[in-house]
């Protein structure tokens, strides 16, 4: 290994150790903005599909926004039972999804 390569690797290791861990909000933002969007599509479409199934199953009518708020309630209930970072990350991610849905609805309405 060259001296330059060893120096670069040492620099990366030091940088990795000195970086602050992601906050709950940063983690939620990263997950929603990358992984989930790639896996499930835009939250407006994802939660519209989800609440359509819920609506058919129950005979009630929820909007995509209400479906997301329901998921926030699930995470808050779990957090109350047993505090876990995952609950807080997911709740923050759902709130981000809610904001994305509201923005996308406005965008689609003005486009039409």
N, CA, C and O atoms as a DFTB+ gen file, in Angstrom:
448 C
 N C O
     1  1       0.858      -1.169       0.000
     2  2       0.000       0.000       0.000
     3  2       0.901       1.228       0.000
     4  3       1.857       1.312       0.772
     5  1       0.589       2.169      -0.866
     6  2       1.398       3.385      -0.939
     7  2       1.141       4.272       0.271
     8  3       0.119       4.150       0.946
     9  1       2.080       5.158       0.527
    10  2       1.937       6.083       1.656
    11  2       0.721       6.978       1.468
    12  3       0.033       7.317       2.431
    13  1       0.463       7.357       0.218
    14  2      -0.689       8.221      -0.081
    15  2      -2.002       7.507       0.215
    16  3      -2.906       8.091       0.813
    17  1      -2.112       6.240      -0.203
    18  2      -3.327       5.467       0.029
    19  2      -3.554       5.247       1.525
    20  3      -4.679       5.373       2.006
    21  1      -2.494       4.921       2.256
    22  2      -2.598       4.715       3.701
    23  2      -3.040       6.004       4.387
    24  3      -3.850       5.974       5.313
    25  1      -2.509       7.125       3.934
    26  2      -2.874       8.419       4.505
    27  2      -4.345       8.735       4.241
    28  3      -5.043       9.245       5.116
    29  1      -4.810       8.428       3.027
    30  2      -6.219       8.672       2.689
    31  2      -7.139       7.818       3.551
    32  3      -8.162       8.295       4.045
    33  1      -6.765       6.540       3.730
    34  2      -7.592       5.647       4.544
    35  2      -7.638       6.101       5.996
    36  3      -8.688       6.050       6.637
    37  1      -6.493       6.548       6.514
    38  2      -6.446       7.058       7.879
    39  2      -7.325       8.296       8.013
    40  3      -8.057       8.441       8.992
    41  1      -7.250       9.187       7.025
    42  2      -8.078      10.391       7.040
    43  2      -9.563      10.065       7.037
    44  3     -10.340      10.694       7.756
    45  1      -9.967       9.075       6.222
    46  2     -11.379       8.663       6.183
    47  2     -11.814       8.070       7.516
    48  3     -12.917       8.344       7.987
    49  1     -10.958       7.262       8.123
    50  2     -11.283       6.641       9.416
    51  2     -11.450       7.710      10.496
    52  3     -12.365       7.630      11.315
    53  1     -10.572       8.704      10.498
    54  2     -10.668       9.784      11.488
    55  2     -11.938      10.587      11.270
    56  3     -12.638      10.914      12.229
    57  1     -12.244      10.911      10.010
    58  2     -13.457      11.668       9.704
    59  2     -14.697      10.908      10.143
    60  3     -15.620      11.491      10.712
    61  1     -14.718       9.599       9.878
    62  2     -15.873       8.781      10.253
    63  2     -16.069       8.778      11.767
    64  3     -17.202       8.841      12.245
    65  1     -14.977       8.705      12.523
    66  2     -15.071       8.669      13.983
    67  2     -15.463      10.018      14.573
    68  3     -16.079      10.069      15.638
    69  1     -15.115      11.110      13.896
    70  2     -15.393      12.426      14.455
    71  2     -16.742      12.983      14.026
    72  3     -17.192      13.985      14.583
    73  1     -17.397      12.364      13.056
    74  2     -18.715      12.823      12.631
    75  2     -19.734      12.564      13.716
    76  3     -19.711      11.531      14.384
    77  1     -20.616      13.511      13.877
    78  2     -21.714      13.323      14.820
    79  2     -22.704      12.327      14.237
    80  3     -22.900      12.295      13.022
    81  1     -23.327      11.519      15.073
    82  2     -24.337      10.593      14.546
    83  2     -25.525      11.371      13.979
    84  3     -25.788      12.510      14.365
    85  1     -26.228      10.729      13.062
    86  2     -27.429      11.349      12.484
    87  2     -28.458      11.606      13.575
    88  3     -28.630      10.798      14.488
    89  1     -29.134      12.733      13.469
    90  2     -30.263      12.984      14.360
    91  2     -31.443      12.148      13.883
    92  3     -31.413      11.589      12.787
    93  1     -32.470      12.067      14.700
    94  2     -33.698      11.375      14.324
    95  2     -34.273      11.986      13.046
    96  3     -34.704      11.264      12.147
    97  1     -34.277      13.309      12.970
    98  2     -34.840      13.985      11.788
    99  2     -33.988      13.750      10.550
   100  3     -34.526      13.563       9.458
   101  1     -32.672      13.759      10.702
   102  2     -31.801      13.500       9.553
   103  2     -31.993      12.074       9.041
   104  3     -32.050      11.841       7.833
   105  1     -32.090      11.135       9.958
   106  2     -32.293       9.742       9.556
   107  2     -33.636       9.574       8.842
   108  3     -33.715       8.910       7.808
   109  1     -34.680      10.172       9.392
   110  2     -36.004      10.080       8.774
   111  2     -35.990      10.700       7.377
   112  3     -36.545      10.136       6.433
   113  1     -35.355      11.858       7.256
   114  2     -35.271      12.537       5.966
   115  2     -34.541      11.671       4.948
   116  3     -34.986      11.543       3.808
   117  1     -33.425      11.078       5.352
   118  2     -32.645      10.233       4.447
   119  2     -33.458       9.030       3.989
   120  3     -33.463       8.689       2.807
   121  1     -34.136       8.396       4.918
   122  2     -34.905       7.195       4.585
   123  2     -36.055       7.528       3.640
   124  3     -36.247       6.849       2.631
   125  1     -36.813       8.562       3.959
   126  2     -37.973       8.929       3.131
   127  2     -37.520       9.412       1.760
   128  3     -38.137       9.078       0.749
   129  1     -36.451      10.191       1.721
   130  2     -35.995      10.788       0.464
   131  2     -35.336       9.779      -0.469
   132  3     -35.257      10.024      -1.673
   133  1     -34.863       8.654       0.054
   134  2     -34.155       7.709      -0.814
   135  2     -34.822       6.347      -0.817
   136  3     -35.542       6.005      -1.755
   137  1     -34.586       5.575       0.223
   138  2     -35.020       4.173       0.253
   139  2     -36.504       3.993      -0.001
   140  3     -36.893       3.246      -0.899
   141  1     -37.338       4.669       0.780
   142  2     -38.780       4.445       0.672
   143  2     -39.342       4.939      -0.654
   144  3     -40.193       4.284      -1.256
   145  1     -38.873       6.076      -1.100
   146  2     -39.337       6.587      -2.390
   147  2     -39.010       5.641      -3.526
   148  3     -39.823       5.431      -4.427
   149  1     -37.830       5.077      -3.480
   150  2     -37.436       4.118      -4.515
   151  2     -38.250       2.837      -4.420
   152  3     -38.583       2.228      -5.437
   153  1     -38.569       2.429      -3.196
   154  2     -39.300       1.179      -2.995
   155  2     -40.794       1.297      -3.256
   156  3     -41.399       0.386      -3.822
   157  1     -41.402       2.428      -2.844
   158  2     -42.863       2.522      -2.837
   159  2     -43.447       3.623      -3.697
   160  3     -44.667       3.697      -3.843
   161  1     -42.628       4.472      -4.265
   162  2     -43.130       5.589      -5.052
   163  2     -43.446       6.782      -4.167
   164  3     -43.159       6.770      -2.970
   165  1     -44.029       7.798      -4.751
   166  2     -44.352       9.010      -4.005
   167  2     -45.354       8.688      -2.893
   168  3     -46.265       7.888      -3.106
   169  1     -45.204       9.294      -1.712
   170  2     -46.130       9.010      -0.617
   171  2     -47.597       9.245      -0.952
   172  3     -48.462       8.554      -0.413
   173  1     -47.900      10.200      -1.828
   174  2     -49.301      10.415      -2.200
   175  2     -49.869       9.159      -2.848
   176  3     -50.983       8.744      -2.526
   177  1     -49.123       8.559      -3.746
   178  2     -49.592       7.346      -4.417
   179  2     -49.574       6.139      -3.476
   180  3     -50.502       5.330      -3.468
   181  1     -48.513       6.032      -2.691
   182  2     -48.387       4.914      -1.746
   183  2     -49.524       4.918      -0.731
   184  3     -50.172       3.893      -0.524
   185  1     -49.769       6.056      -0.102
   186  2     -50.809       6.103       0.931
   187  2     -52.210       6.133       0.349
   188  3     -53.157       5.730       1.024
   189  1     -52.368       6.590      -0.863
   190  2     -53.672       6.478      -1.521
   191  2     -54.010       5.009      -1.731
   192  3     -55.140       4.590      -1.483
   193  1     -53.034       4.221      -2.189
   194  2     -53.266       2.782      -2.338
   195  2     -53.604       2.149      -0.993
   196  3     -54.533       1.349      -0.880
   197  1     -52.829       2.524       0.023
   198  2     -53.018       1.941       1.353
   199  2     -54.407       2.244       1.905
   200  3     -55.094       1.338       2.376
   201  1     -54.827       3.511       1.853
   202  2     -56.147       3.852       2.420
   203  2     -57.279       3.308       1.563
   204  3     -58.361       3.040       2.084
   205  1     -57.064       3.138       0.274
   206  2     -58.100       2.504      -0.545
   207  2     -58.369       1.085      -0.066
   208  3     -59.517       0.643      -0.035
   209  1     -57.308       0.370       0.307
   210  2     -57.484      -0.982       0.852
   211  2     -58.178      -0.929       2.208
   212  3     -59.082      -1.721       2.476
   213  1     -57.757       0.003       3.065
   214  2     -58.381       0.180       4.375
   215  2     -59.852       0.522       4.211
   216  3     -60.708      -0.029       4.902
   217  1     -60.140       1.436       3.290
   218  2     -61.522       1.866       3.071
   219  2     -62.386       0.702       2.605
   220  3     -63.524       0.556       3.052
   221  1     -61.852      -0.134       1.702
   222  2     -62.607      -1.288       1.220
   223  2     -62.834      -2.298       2.346
   224  3     -63.892      -2.923       2.428
   225  1     -61.853      -2.446       3.189
   226  2     -61.932      -3.403       4.285
   227  2     -62.915      -2.970       5.371
   228  3     -63.631      -3.801       5.929
   229  1     -62.950      -1.683       5.669
   230  2     -63.731      -1.199       6.808
   231  2     -65.026      -0.494       6.439
   232  3     -65.919      -0.359       7.275
   233  1     -65.137      -0.048       5.206
   234  2     -66.297       0.735       4.819
   235  2     -66.194       2.193       5.229
   236  3     -67.108       2.975       4.970
   237  1     -65.102       2.563       5.861
   238  2     -64.852       3.960       6.220
   239  2     -64.077       4.621       5.091
   240  3     -63.587       3.944       4.188
   241  1     -63.969       5.926       5.142
   242  2     -63.203       6.626       4.125
   243  2     -62.119       7.485       4.779
   244  3     -62.418       8.448       5.485
   245  1     -60.871       7.128       4.537
   246  2     -59.740       7.933       4.976
   247  2     -59.058       8.522       3.751
   248  3     -59.002       7.895       2.693
   249  1     -58.548       9.721       3.906
   250  2     -57.706      10.305       2.861
   251  2     -56.274       9.807       3.062
   252  3     -55.954       9.210       4.089
   253  1     -55.433      10.056       2.085
   254  2     -54.016       9.701       2.223
   255  2     -53.428      10.383       3.455
   256  3     -52.656       9.781       4.202
   257  1     -53.801      11.643       3.660
   258  2     -53.289      12.392       4.807
   259  2     -53.724      11.743       6.132
   260  3     -52.925      11.617       7.060
   261  1     -54.982      11.338       6.205
   262  2     -55.475      10.692       7.422
   263  2     -54.804       9.339       7.645
   264  3     -54.553       8.942       8.783
   265  1     -54.522       8.649       6.571
   266  2     -53.809       7.373       6.682
   267  2     -52.418       7.564       7.264
   268  3     -51.971       6.774       8.095
   269  1     -51.744       8.604       6.829
   270  2     -50.412       8.902       7.364
   271  2     -50.518       9.269       8.837
   272  3     -49.720       8.797       9.647
   273  1     -51.478      10.094       9.194
   274  2     -51.652      10.471      10.596
   275  2     -51.980       9.253      11.463
   276  3     -51.575       9.183      12.624
   277  1     -52.708       8.308      10.899
   278  2     -52.990       7.059      11.607
   279  2     -51.687       6.323      11.901
   280  3     -51.511       5.784      12.994
   281  1     -50.777       6.299      10.933
   282  2     -49.487       5.638      11.137
   283  2     -48.652       6.359      12.193
   284  3     -47.927       5.715      12.950
   285  1     -48.747       7.693      12.253
   286  2     -48.077       8.439      13.325
   287  2     -48.628       7.970      14.676
   288  3     -47.869       7.782      15.626
   289  1     -49.934       7.785      14.757
   290  2     -50.546       7.314      15.999
   291  2     -50.014       5.928      16.392
   292  3     -49.769       5.666      17.569
   293  1     -49.839       5.059      15.419
   294  2     -49.278       3.726      15.697
   295  2     -47.899       3.877      16.336
   296  3     -47.594       3.228      17.336
   297  1     -47.072       4.740      15.748
   298  2     -45.714       4.921      16.267
   299  2     -45.724       5.572      17.643
   300  3     -44.912       5.210      18.494
   301  1     -46.625       6.525      17.881
   302  2     -46.720       7.151      19.194
   303  2     -47.183       6.147      20.250
   304  3     -46.703       6.166      21.383
   305  1     -48.108       5.278      19.878
   306  2     -48.572       4.237      20.793
   307  2     -47.427       3.294      21.148
   308  3     -47.255       2.924      22.310
   309  1     -46.652       2.911      20.148
   310  2     -45.511       2.027      20.410
   311  2     -44.462       2.726      21.271
   312  3     -43.859       2.104      22.145
   313  1     -44.244       4.011      21.026
   314  2     -43.274       4.777      21.815
   315  2     -43.727       4.873      23.266
   316  3     -42.911       4.807      24.185
   317  1     -45.035       5.030      23.467
   318  2     -45.548       5.106      24.827
   319  2     -45.355       3.771      25.544
   320  3     -45.056       3.739      26.738
   321  1     -45.527       2.679      24.817
   322  2     -45.357       1.347      25.403
   323  2     -43.891       1.067      25.724
   324  3     -43.559       0.609      26.817
   325  1     -43.016       1.350      24.750
   326  2     -41.583       1.110      24.926
   327  2     -40.820       2.088      24.039
   328  3     -40.903       2.027      22.813
   329  1     -40.084       2.983      24.670
   330  2     -39.340       4.006      23.925
   331  2     -38.241       3.359      23.084
   332  3     -37.381       2.640      23.591
   333  1     -38.301       3.641      21.780
   334  2     -37.281       3.144      20.846
   335  2     -37.031       4.209      19.784
   336  3     -37.966       4.860      19.318
   337  1     -35.795       4.379      19.413
   338  2     -35.438       5.352      18.386
   339  2     -36.215       5.097      17.092
   340  3     -36.637       6.046      16.431
   341  1     -36.405       3.849      16.731
   342  2     -37.120       3.498      15.504
   343  2     -38.503       4.119      15.469
   344  3     -38.943       4.582      14.417
   345  1     -39.199       4.139      16.600
   346  2     -40.530       4.752      16.657
   347  2     -40.464       6.236      16.323
   348  3     -41.289       6.754      15.571
   349  1     -39.462       6.915      16.897
   350  2     -39.334       8.359      16.682
   351  2     -38.897       8.668      15.256
   352  3     -39.371       9.635      14.659
   353  1     -37.999       7.856      14.705
   354  2     -37.573       8.041      13.313
   355  2     -38.758       7.848      12.382
   356  3     -38.993       8.660      11.486
   357  1     -39.497       6.784      12.594
   358  2     -40.650       6.510      11.723
   359  2     -41.717       7.594      11.843
   360  3     -42.280       8.015      10.832
   361  1     -42.005       8.051      13.059
   362  2     -43.005       9.112      13.234
   363  2     -42.573      10.372      12.494
   364  3     -43.387      11.009      11.826
   365  1     -41.309      10.730      12.606
   366  2     -40.797      11.899      11.875
   367  2     -40.885      11.673      10.370
   368  3     -41.220      12.589       9.618
   369  1     -40.587      10.461       9.936
   370  2     -40.687      10.142       8.508
   371  2     -42.115      10.255       7.997
   372  3     -42.345      10.729       6.884
   373  1     -43.071       9.819       8.807
   374  2     -44.475       9.936       8.404
   375  2     -44.895      11.401       8.284
   376  3     -45.644      11.761       7.376
   377  1     -44.420      12.235       9.187
   378  2     -44.739      13.667       9.102
   379  2     -44.125      14.261       7.830
   380  3     -44.746      15.098       7.175
   381  1     -42.934      13.841       7.487
   382  2     -42.329      14.288       6.224
   383  2     -43.193      13.821       5.043
   384  3     -43.424      14.577       4.099
   385  1     -43.662      12.586       5.105
   386  2     -44.544      12.079       4.041
   387  2     -45.810      12.916       3.944
   388  3     -46.272      13.221       2.844
   389  1     -46.369      13.287       5.085
   390  2     -47.571      14.128       5.091
   391  2     -47.302      15.440       4.367
   392  3     -48.111      15.878       3.550
   393  1     -46.184      16.058       4.660
   394  2     -45.827      17.309       3.996
   395  2     -45.647      17.094       2.492
   396  3     -46.071      17.926       1.690
   397  1     -45.025      15.990       2.116
   398  2     -44.838      15.679       0.697
   399  2     -46.171      15.468      -0.005
   400  3     -46.347      15.906      -1.141
   401  1     -47.111      14.802       0.657
   402  2     -48.435      14.560       0.075
   403  2     -49.160      15.877      -0.158
   404  3     -49.718      16.104      -1.232
   405  1     -49.151      16.740       0.842
   406  2     -49.833      18.031       0.697
   407  2     -49.209      18.857      -0.433
   408  3     -49.928      19.483      -1.212
   409  1     -47.897      18.860      -0.522
   410  2     -47.212      19.591      -1.598
   411  2     -47.527      18.992      -2.962
   412  3     -47.770      19.715      -3.928
   413  1     -47.520      17.671      -3.032
   414  2     -47.773      17.005      -4.317
   415  2     -49.218      17.202      -4.768
   416  3     -49.470      17.365      -5.962
   417  1     -50.164      17.191      -3.841
   418  2     -51.557      17.452      -4.216
   419  2     -51.697      18.853      -4.806
   420  3     -52.381      19.046      -5.811
   421  1     -51.053      19.814      -4.184
   422  2     -51.088      21.184      -4.703
   423  2     -50.448      21.246      -6.086
   424  3     -50.977      21.884      -6.996
   425  1     -49.307      20.579      -6.237
   426  2     -48.614      20.584      -7.534
   427  2     -49.483      19.956      -8.616
   428  3     -49.572      20.486      -9.724
   429  1     -50.114      18.852      -8.312
   430  2     -50.949      18.145      -9.301
   431  2     -52.206      18.958      -9.640
   432  3     -52.655      18.948     -10.787
   433  1     -52.770      19.652      -8.664
   434  2     -53.957      20.472      -8.922
   435  2     -53.630      21.667      -9.788
   436  3     -54.423      22.032     -10.656
   437  1     -52.487      22.285      -9.576
   438  2     -52.120      23.457     -10.384
   439  2     -51.669      23.041     -11.773
   440  3     -51.744      23.834     -12.711
   441  1     -51.202      21.812     -11.918
   442  2     -50.757      21.293     -13.219
   443  2     -51.955      20.952     -14.103
   444  3     -51.893      21.077     -15.326
   445  1     -53.043      20.521     -13.469
   446  2     -54.223      20.063     -14.232
   447  2     -54.982      21.184     -14.875
   448  3     -55.989      20.945     -15.542
